[in-house]
Amino acid sequence: MIKKIFKLIFVLLMIALLAGSLYFLVVRNQQEPEQFTTETVNRGSIIKKAVASGAIVPRREVIIKSRVSGLLEKLHVVPGEIVERGQLIAKITVVPDAVTLNSAQARFETARISADNAKLERDRRGQLLGEKLISKDEYDRYQYEYQIKREELQGADSNLSLIRDGGNGEAGSVSNEIRSTVAGTVLDVPVKEGESVTETNNFNEGTTISSIADMTDMVFIGTVDESEVGRIREGMALQISIGAIEDQTFDGVLEFISPKGSKTEGTVQFEIRAALTGSNDVTVRAGYSANADIVLDRRDDILILDERALLFTDDGVFVLEQSDSELGEVQFNRKAVTTGLSDGIQIEIVEGLAEDVVVRVP
């Protein structure tokens, strides 16, 4: 009885071992199905572009500077305000140099004394002329001398007023009043009331009081790489995307390409300028960063395919076209095609494939 039990156990173990071996062999020899991806030939458009990066700026921005040195007494504008040509922007309290002021006062006093003396001499000669003791010619010489001295006095007075007060009341000009030279929008006022300002002259740039620009005439200023500058020309259309304004593009027209490039981080870049066209109901601020797509070529309503599905060889360009066998299995046949315009992702299929054809990605 015990022997029969051992025999039965032995037989069961052998059967289990045999079954396990068969299972291992079947699993090891079983091949996993081949994995691949496909692309479909569709109808669409391809736009070949050159990309330029830059910013949106006013076409004309004017910097207003002080013509006298002193303290900024009053500001009459703030950034964002629209001003007219000649409008008062700021007023400056002149703080004259002590040596210059003393010299001007001395010249004024000298001119006043000379004018008073010339007037006295002329009046005396006038009395003598009335008594017919001198000739008219002699009197005219003293009259002429007095007129010269009076003009010198007026010049010394005007010079003293300019140095002391920054203005010449008699001439109707006030140099310590800063006025706008153009009409536009105030972009920046980099000074504050009470600050010291310096005049602009041949040796000094002077203090900037404000910058003013016409915000209705904006342009895109950017750069393109030397590899693409040879393919663009003035008059080309641009599509401008502004980083701060999402889901909107602005039309532009290329109007300038720099004849000279500049080396930046090892590459040569050429500056371009494009005018913004059209009317978008969006406020565009000066200094917005932007990218511009320059349309080099465009094809519409054509057969297009993902470029990664192509095989480029010395013999030409090929695809692996999908077809079904008689047994229902998927097969791929190598087929030559003719291509056209490419944007780097999609490519035009000129000949060799029809719409909705499926091809395998190598």
C-alpha positions as CSV (number, residue, x, y, z in Angstrom):
1,M,0.0,0.0,0.0
2,I,2.8,2.4,0.9
3,K,4.6,1.5,-2.3
4,K,1.5,2.4,-4.3
5,I,1.3,5.8,-2.6
6,F,4.9,6.5,-3.3
7,K,4.5,5.5,-7.0
8,L,1.5,7.7,-7.3
9,I,3.3,10.7,-5.8
10,F,6.3,10.1,-8.1
11,V,4.0,9.9,-11.1
12,L,2.3,13.2,-10.1
13,L,5.7,14.9,-9.6
14,M,6.9,13.8,-13.1
15,I,3.6,15.0,-14.7
16,A,4.0,18.4,-12.9
17,L,7.6,18.7,-14.0
18,L,6.8,17.9,-17.6
19,A,3.9,20.4,-17.6
20,G,6.2,23.1,-16.2
21,S,8.9,22.4,-18.8
22,L,6.3,22.6,-21.6
23,Y,4.9,25.9,-20.3
24,F,8.4,27.4,-20.0
25,L,9.3,26.4,-23.6
26,V,6.0,27.8,-24.9
27,V,6.4,31.2,-23.1
28,R,10.1,31.5,-24.1
29,N,9.3,30.9,-27.8
30,Q,6.3,33.2,-27.9
31,Q,7.2,36.4,-29.8
32,E,5.8,39.8,-28.7
33,P,3.9,41.6,-31.5
34,E,6.0,44.2,-33.3
35,Q,5.3,47.8,-32.1
36,F,5.3,50.7,-34.6
37,T,3.7,54.1,-35.2
38,T,2.1,55.4,-38.4
39,E,1.3,58.7,-40.0
40,T,-1.5,59.7,-42.4
41,V,-1.3,61.8,-45.5
42,N,-3.6,64.8,-45.0
43,R,-4.5,68.0,-46.9
44,G,-3.5,71.3,-45.4
45,S,-1.1,74.2,-45.6
46,I,2.6,74.7,-45.1
47,I,4.2,78.1,-44.2
48,K,8.0,78.4,-44.2
49,K,9.1,81.1,-41.8
50,A,12.1,83.0,-40.5
51,V,11.9,83.9,-36.9
52,A,13.1,87.2,-35.4
53,S,13.2,88.2,-31.7
54,G,13.0,91.8,-30.5
55,A,10.6,94.3,-29.0
56,I,7.8,96.8,-29.8
57,V,9.0,100.4,-29.6
58,P,7.7,103.8,-30.8
59,R,9.0,104.8,-34.1
60,R,10.1,108.2,-32.7
61,E,10.9,108.8,-29.0
62,V,12.2,112.3,-28.0
63,I,14.2,112.9,-24.9
64,I,13.6,116.3,-23.2
65,K,16.6,117.6,-21.3
66,S,17.2,120.7,-19.1
67,R,18.8,123.8,-20.6
68,V,19.8,125.2,-17.2
69,S,21.3,123.9,-14.0
70,G,19.4,124.1,-10.7
71,L,16.7,122.5,-8.6
72,L,13.6,120.9,-10.1
73,E,10.9,123.1,-8.7
74,K,7.7,121.7,-10.2
75,L,6.7,118.8,-12.5
76,H,3.6,119.3,-14.6
77,V,3.3,115.9,-16.2
78,V,3.2,112.2,-15.2
79,P,4.0,109.0,-17.2
80,G,1.1,108.1,-19.5
81,E,-0.2,111.7,-19.9
82,I,-0.8,113.0,-23.4
83,V,0.9,116.3,-24.1
84,E,0.9,118.8,-26.9
85,R,3.8,120.5,-28.5
86,G,5.0,123.5,-26.4
87,Q,3.1,122.3,-23.3
88,L,4.9,123.1,-20.0
89,I,6.6,120.0,-18.5
90,A,8.6,121.3,-15.6
91,K,10.0,124.4,-14.0
92,I,13.5,124.7,-12.6
93,T,14.8,127.0,-9.9
94,V,18.2,128.3,-11.1
95,V,21.0,128.1,-8.6
96,P,23.7,130.2,-10.2
97,D,27.4,129.9,-9.6
98,A,28.6,132.6,-7.2
99,V,31.6,133.7,-9.3
100,T,29.6,133.8,-12.5
101,L,26.8,135.8,-10.7
102,N,29.2,138.3,-9.3
103,S,30.9,138.8,-12.6
104,A,27.5,139.4,-14.3
105,Q,26.5,141.9,-11.6
106,A,29.8,143.7,-12.1
107,R,29.3,144.0,-15.8
108,F,25.7,145.2,-15.3
109,E,26.9,147.9,-12.9
110,T,29.6,149.0,-15.3
111,A,27.2,149.2,-18.2
112,R,24.7,151.2,-16.1
113,I,27.3,153.7,-15.1
114,S,28.5,154.1,-18.7
115,A,24.9,154.5,-19.9
116,D,24.1,157.1,-17.2
117,N,27.2,159.1,-18.1
118,A,26.5,158.9,-21.8
119,K,22.9,160.1,-21.1
120,L,24.3,163.0,-19.1
121,E,26.7,164.1,-21.8
122,R,24.0,163.9,-24.4
123,D,21.6,166.0,-22.4
124,R,24.3,168.7,-21.9
125,R,25.0,168.7,-25.6
126,G,21.3,169.0,-26.2
127,Q,21.2,172.2,-24.1
128,L,24.1,173.6,-26.0
129,L,22.4,172.7,-29.3
130,G,19.3,174.6,-28.1
131,E,21.5,177.7,-27.5
132,K,23.1,177.1,-30.9
133,L,26.5,176.8,-29.4
134,I,27.3,173.5,-31.1
135,S,26.4,172.0,-34.4
136,K,23.8,169.3,-35.0
137,D,26.5,166.9,-36.1
138,E,28.3,167.2,-32.8
139,Y,25.1,166.5,-30.9
140,D,24.3,163.4,-33.1
141,R,27.7,161.9,-32.1
142,Y,26.7,162.1,-28.4
143,Q,23.3,160.7,-29.1
144,Y,24.8,157.8,-31.0
145,E,27.2,157.1,-28.1
146,Y,24.3,157.1,-25.6
147,Q,22.3,154.6,-27.8
148,I,25.3,152.2,-27.8
149,K,25.7,152.4,-24.0
150,R,22.0,151.8,-23.6
151,E,22.2,148.6,-25.7
152,E,25.2,147.4,-23.7
153,L,23.1,148.0,-20.5
154,Q,20.2,146.0,-21.8
155,G,22.5,143.1,-22.8
156,A,24.2,143.1,-19.4
157,D,20.7,143.2,-17.7
158,S,19.5,140.2,-19.8
159,N,22.7,138.2,-19.1
160,L,22.3,138.9,-15.4
161,S,18.6,137.8,-15.5
162,L,19.6,134.6,-17.3
163,I,22.3,133.7,-14.8
164,R,20.3,134.7,-11.7
165,D,16.7,133.7,-12.7
166,G,17.1,131.5,-15.7
167,G,14.8,133.8,-17.8
168,N,14.8,136.9,-19.8
169,G,11.5,138.7,-19.2
170,E,12.1,141.4,-21.7
171,A,12.7,139.0,-24.6
172,G,9.7,136.9,-23.5
173,S,11.8,133.7,-23.1
174,V,12.1,131.6,-19.9
175,S,14.9,129.0,-20.1
176,N,14.0,127.5,-16.7
177,E,10.7,126.4,-18.1
178,I,11.0,123.0,-19.8
179,R,8.4,122.6,-22.6
180,S,7.6,119.6,-24.8
181,T,9.1,119.8,-28.3
182,V,6.7,117.3,-29.8
183,A,3.1,116.0,-29.3
184,G,2.7,112.5,-27.8
185,T,2.5,110.4,-24.7
186,V,4.9,110.8,-21.8
187,L,6.7,107.5,-21.4
188,D,9.0,108.3,-18.5
189,V,9.8,111.0,-16.0
190,P,13.1,109.9,-14.4
191,V,13.4,112.9,-12.0
192,K,11.6,114.1,-8.9
193,E,10.8,117.5,-7.6
194,G,13.6,118.9,-5.5
195,E,16.4,117.0,-7.3
196,S,19.3,118.8,-8.8
197,V,19.5,119.0,-12.6
198,T,22.3,120.0,-14.9
199,E,22.1,121.7,-18.3
200,T,22.9,120.1,-21.6
201,N,25.9,121.6,-23.5
202,N,28.9,120.6,-25.6
203,F,30.6,119.0,-22.6
204,N,27.7,117.6,-20.6
205,E,24.8,115.4,-21.7
206,G,22.5,117.1,-19.2
207,T,19.7,115.7,-17.0
208,T,16.8,114.0,-18.7
209,I,13.5,115.5,-17.6
210,S,11.1,113.2,-19.6
211,S,10.8,111.1,-22.7
212,I,7.8,111.6,-25.1
213,A,6.7,109.4,-28.0
214,D,3.9,109.0,-30.5
215,M,2.2,105.7,-29.4
216,T,0.0,105.6,-32.5
217,D,3.1,104.7,-34.6
218,M,4.7,101.6,-33.3
219,V,7.4,99.4,-34.9
220,F,9.0,96.0,-34.2
221,I,12.8,96.1,-33.8
222,G,14.4,92.7,-33.8
223,T,17.3,90.6,-35.1
224,V,17.6,87.7,-37.5
225,D,20.4,85.2,-37.9
226,E,22.9,85.6,-40.8
227,S,21.7,82.2,-42.1
228,E,18.2,83.6,-42.8
229,V,18.9,87.3,-43.6
230,G,19.7,86.4,-47.3
231,R,16.1,85.0,-47.8
232,I,14.2,88.1,-46.6
233,R,13.6,91.4,-48.3
234,E,11.8,94.6,-47.6
235,G,8.1,94.5,-48.1
236,M,7.6,91.0,-46.7
237,A,4.7,90.3,-44.4
238,L,5.2,89.5,-40.7
239,Q,3.1,87.9,-38.0
240,I,4.1,89.4,-34.7
241,S,3.4,87.7,-31.4
242,I,3.7,89.8,-28.2
243,G,4.5,87.8,-25.0
244,A,2.4,90.0,-22.8
245,I,-0.7,89.7,-25.1
246,E,-1.8,86.1,-25.4
247,D,-3.9,84.5,-28.2
248,Q,-3.4,87.5,-30.5
249,T,-1.0,88.2,-33.4
250,F,-0.3,91.5,-35.1
251,D,0.4,92.1,-38.8
252,G,3.5,93.9,-39.9
253,V,5.5,94.8,-43.0
254,L,9.3,94.6,-43.1
255,E,10.6,98.0,-44.0
256,F,14.3,97.9,-43.1
257,I,17.2,95.3,-43.0
258,S,20.5,96.5,-41.6
259,P,23.4,96.3,-44.1
260,K,25.8,95.4,-41.3
261,G,25.6,92.6,-38.7
262,S,26.8,92.5,-35.2
263,K,28.3,89.5,-33.4
264,T,26.3,88.3,-30.4
265,E,27.3,85.3,-28.4
266,G,29.3,83.9,-31.3
267,T,26.6,84.4,-34.0
268,V,26.2,87.3,-36.4
269,Q,22.8,89.0,-36.1
270,F,21.2,91.6,-38.4
271,E,18.8,94.2,-37.2
272,I,15.4,94.5,-38.9
273,R,12.5,97.0,-38.5
274,A,8.9,96.3,-39.3
275,A,5.8,98.7,-39.1
276,L,2.8,97.4,-37.3
277,T,-0.3,97.4,-39.6
278,G,-4.0,96.8,-39.0
279,S,-6.0,97.9,-36.0
280,N,-6.1,95.6,-33.0
281,D,-8.2,96.9,-30.2
282,V,-5.4,96.2,-27.7
283,T,-3.2,98.6,-25.9
284,V,0.4,98.0,-27.0
285,R,3.0,99.4,-24.6
286,A,6.5,100.5,-25.5
287,G,9.1,97.9,-24.7
288,Y,7.0,94.7,-25.0
289,S,9.1,91.7,-26.0
290,A,7.9,90.1,-29.2
291,N,8.7,87.5,-31.8
292,A,8.1,88.0,-35.5
293,D,7.5,85.2,-38.1
294,I,8.6,86.4,-41.5
295,V,6.7,84.4,-44.2
296,L,9.3,83.2,-46.7
297,D,6.9,80.8,-48.7
298,R,3.4,79.4,-48.3
299,R,1.4,76.6,-49.9
300,D,-2.3,76.0,-49.3
301,D,-4.6,73.0,-49.9
302,I,-1.7,70.5,-50.5
303,L,-1.0,67.0,-49.4
304,I,1.2,67.1,-46.3
305,L,3.0,64.4,-44.2
306,D,5.0,64.4,-41.0
307,E,8.6,64.6,-42.1
308,R,9.7,61.9,-39.7
309,A,7.9,59.3,-41.8
310,L,10.3,59.8,-44.7
311,L,13.3,57.7,-45.6
312,F,16.1,59.8,-47.2
313,T,18.6,57.8,-49.1
314,D,21.1,58.3,-51.9
315,D,18.6,56.9,-54.4
316,G,15.8,59.3,-53.4
317,V,13.0,59.8,-50.8
318,F,10.9,56.8,-49.8
319,V,8.0,55.9,-47.5
320,L,6.7,52.6,-46.1
321,E,3.1,52.5,-47.4
322,Q,0.6,50.4,-45.5
323,S,-1.3,47.6,-47.3
324,D,-3.4,44.6,-46.2
325,S,-2.4,41.1,-47.2
326,E,-4.9,38.4,-48.2
327,L,-4.6,36.9,-44.7
328,G,-5.6,40.2,-43.2
329,E,-2.1,41.0,-41.9
330,V,-0.7,44.5,-42.1
331,Q,2.2,44.9,-44.5
332,F,4.3,47.9,-45.5
333,N,5.7,48.4,-49.0
334,R,8.6,50.7,-49.8
335,K,7.5,53.4,-52.2
336,A,9.3,56.4,-53.8
337,V,7.7,59.9,-53.4
338,T,8.4,63.4,-54.6
339,T,8.5,66.1,-51.9
340,G,8.2,69.9,-52.0
341,L,8.1,72.7,-49.4
342,S,8.9,71.9,-45.8
343,D,8.6,73.8,-42.5
344,G,10.8,71.4,-40.6
345,I,7.9,69.4,-39.2
346,Q,5.5,68.9,-42.1
347,I,6.5,68.4,-45.7
348,E,4.6,68.7,-49.0
349,I,3.9,65.4,-50.9
350,V,4.0,66.3,-54.7
351,E,3.8,62.8,-56.1
352,G,3.6,59.2,-55.0
353,L,0.9,59.2,-52.3
354,A,-2.8,60.0,-52.1
355,E,-4.8,61.6,-49.4
356,D,-5.6,59.4,-46.3
357,V,-2.8,56.9,-47.1
358,V,-1.2,55.5,-44.0
359,V,2.6,55.2,-43.8
360,R,4.9,53.7,-41.2
361,V,7.3,55.8,-39.2
362,P,10.8,54.2,-39.6
